């Protein structure tokens, strides 16, 4: 794995907790036939007995059908049933294949707030629809965008920016233009991906610039692409361009940055960025083609907005 060294950087102006249960019902137009009771568990601090009944005693997650019970009435989720080797974790009796149909029916009547309520999500969903929403909720935490390790840190954007700076020692720059020079002494070695990540702060947002070397099938390639530190909808408000060239020739890429909701590998494997074949990269490097000296320039802009050229940052970076 190639190591990364910064030669110089020049910046120039240019809870699932719930409240009391609220039972709401509607009446038939002729006031004779009340509808099925509907239990709404809103977000609050103190859990209710219904909440506790639906919590698996092993993993403490909400239980979904099939909900199992032992002969003494103790319940647990289907996932944990195999983990406890078919023994009730409460009374140690054999579980068998008894389902708690009554509790499953109770769950059908519930509505619960999104688990990301404390992060700003105001939505409330039927119990069995809650998980599906939470998998795509816009308020769910973001995963760390660093590509050099399987980092498990999650959080909001300010938290991840501080994490990238303090824990991953990522370079932070202010400005919407960049001019990077990538240097590698042995460009033939691309069996293992070589990555670099730089974070840019412009337009009040953060962007991650990636540069990598990897095998595309049997062909060694270099790739540069940009990711937006925010959701997919916000990312569409911005565009970026990348350019590499020398000797009177150049390659240009223009596109929309992908959200960090899409993993680094997903973006790379979709080839959504500037891809440079190794022979072309060496041609742009000049000389005897034994050393990579690739200069990538680019800029970020907001759609339908006049840009101010002040505050551009021009770092020089080598790998």
N, C-alpha and C positions, 0 to 999 in steps of 0.2 A: 504494500500500500504506500502510495507516495505521501510524503509529508508536505505540509502547507506552511509556507513562510511568507510573511508580509514584508516586502521590500520597502515600500513607502506609500503613504497616502497623502495626497495633496487636495485640499478642499479650496475651491475658489468660488467667489460670488458668482455666480452664473444662476319539603320534607314529606317526606311522605306523612308527616304528622297531620292529624285531622281534628276538626272541630266537632261540636255536637252534631248528631245526625239530623239532617233536615229531610223530612218525608213530604214530598209534594205529590198531589194527585189531581187529575182532571176529571170532571164529571161529564157524563153523556149530555148532549144538548137538552134532553128532557129531564135531566137530573136524576135519572133512575139507576144508571149503571156506572159506578166509579171505575176508573181505569186501574191497571195493575200498579201497586205502590212502587215508587221509584226512590231509591235511597241515594242521596248526594253527600259524598264525603268531601268537604272542602278542605283547603289547606289551612292548618292551624298548628298549634304546638302540641297539645295533649292528644295522644292516640285514644281511640275508642275501643270497646270490646270487639266490635266488628273488624276493625283494623287488625287487632291482635289475633283474632280467629283465622284470618287469611294469611298470617305470617308463618312461614315454615319455621319450625323450631330448630332446624339444623342450619340452613343457609340464611335465614331471616329475610328472604325475598318473598314477595307475594306469590301465592300458589295459584296455578292455573290447571284446568282439567287435563288429565285425571288427577284429582286430589284423593290420596289414599288415607285410610285409617286402620288402626288396629282394632281388636275385639273390645278394647276398653274405650274406644272413641277418640284416641289421640291421632292427630292428622299430621301429614307431611307431604311435600311435593314429590312428583314422580321422579325427578332427577335425584333427589336425596334418598329415595327408596332403595336404589341400587347401591348407593354409597354406604348405607348402614347395614348392608347384607340382609335385607328383609327382616330386620329386627327393629321394633319400635324404640326410638331413642329415649322415650319417656319412661315406659314401664318394662322394656326389654322383651315384650311378648312378640311372637311371630306376627308379621303384618298380614300375610296372605295376599289376596287380591280383592279386598273390600274397598269400594269407592264411597266417598262421602258425598252422595248426591245432593243432600240438603245444603251443604256448604257451597257446592258448585252452583246451585240455584240462587243462593244468596248473592254470590259474586255476580251473577248475571244482572241483578237489579241495581248494582252499584255504579256510581260515577265517581272518578277520582281525579284530582289535579295532576298535571304532568309532574314528574319527579324533579324537573328543572324549574319549578315554580319560583324557588328562591333566587334563580338567575334571571327571572323576568317573564317566563312563559305563563300566560294567563289562561291557557286552555284547560278544559275539563272533558274527560272522555269516559265512555262506558268502560267498565273494568277490563273487558276482553280486547278492547281497541287501544288501550293505553300503551302497551309495549311497542306496537307498530308505530305509533306517533313518536315515541321517545327515541326510536332509532334514527329518525330524520328531523327531530325538533331543531329549529334554528337557534335555540338557546342552549343546546347541549355544549359541553366543553369541547374545545379544540384539542387535537393531539399535537405534540411537539413536532414541528416540521423538519427537524434536523435529520439529515439523511445518513450521517456517518455511524449511527448506532441504532439499536432497537430501543429507543427511549420511550418510556411508558408515562412520562409526565403529561398531564392534561391541565387545561385551565382556560381562562379568558385571554384575550390578546395581550393586554398589559403584562399579565403574569408570564406568558410565553416569551415575550420580548425580553423581559428581565432574565428569564431562565436561559435563553439563547446567549445573552451577553455574559452572564455571570458563570454559568455552568459549562456551556459549550465553547465559550470564548469566541463567539462569532463576531466578525467585523460589522460594525454599525456605521452607516453613513447617512448623511442628510443630503437630499437632492434628487432630481429626476433624470439626470444623465449619468452615464458611467463609461469608463474606458479602462478595461481590464487587460492585462498582459499575462497570459498563461505560459509558463516555461516548464518544460519537463525534459530531463536529460536523456531518458530512454523511452521514446514514444512507442517503441515496439511492445512494451509491456502494458497491455490493457486487458489481461485476462480477468483481473479483479477491478471492479468499478472504483474509480478515483473521483472523489467528490470535493466540491468547494461550495460553501454557502456564505453569501453576503446579504445583509439585511439593509434595505433602504427605507428611509422615512421621508415621504413626500405627500402632499395633499392631505395631511393629517392621517395618513394610513401607513401600513408597513407592507413591504414586498420582499420576497426571498428570491435572490438570483442564484441559480444552481449551474454548476459546470461539471461535466462528468466525462469519463472515458470508459467505454464498455464494449463488449462484443455484441453486435447486431447480427444474429445468425453466425456466419463465419467471418463477417467483416468487422474490423475494429473501427469504431467511430468515436467522435467527440460530440457532446450535446450541451447546449445552453438553453435554459428556459426559466420563466418567471412564475412565481406563485404569489397569490394575494392572501394576506393574513386577515381573512374575513370570510363571509359566506359567498355562495355562488352568485346570488343576486347582486351584491355589492361589487363583485369582481367584474361584472359586465359593464360597469361604469368606466372602466379603464382599458387602455390599450398600451402595447409596448412594441418596440422594434429592436432587433439585434442585427449587427452587421459585422462581417469578418472579411478581410481581403488584403491583397498585396499584389504588386507587379501588374497594376492596371486592371485587376479583376476582383470581384467581390461577390459574396453571398449575403442575401438579406432575408430576414424573417420578420413578419409582423403578425400580431395576434392579440388575443385577450388572455390576461393571466388567469391561470387556474386557481381555484380556491384551495387552501390547505385542507379543506374537507376531503379533497382527493389526495390520496397518499402520494408520496414522492415517487414510489415505484409505478403507480398507476399512470402518472403523468409521463414518466420516462418510457414506459412500455407502449403508450399510445403514440409516441413519437411527436408529441405536441410541443415542438420547439425547433431551434436551429440545430440541424444535424450536419456534421462535417465529416466526410470520409477521411480516414487517416492520410491517404496519399494527397488529398487536396489540402489538408491541414499542414502537411509538410511542405507542400508547394508554397502556401502562403507564408511559411516560416522562412523561406529562402535558404541560402547557404548550401551546405552539403546534405541537407535533409536528415541529419542524424540527431537533431535536437528540435523539440517543439518550441516555437516562439510565436504564439498565436495571440493576436490582439483582437478582442471583442469589444465593440462599442454599442451603445444603445441608449434609449430614452424611454421614459414612461409618461403618458399623458392621460388627462381626464377627458372623456368625450364631451364635445360641445362646450369647451371651456377655453378661454384665452390663457395661454401659458406665460408666466413671468420667468424670464431666463435667470433670475437671481437665485443663488443658493445651490448651484450645481456642484456636485462632488465628484472628483476624478481620482479614484484610487488606482494604484499600480500594485498588482498582486501576482505572486508566482507560486507555482506548485512544483 
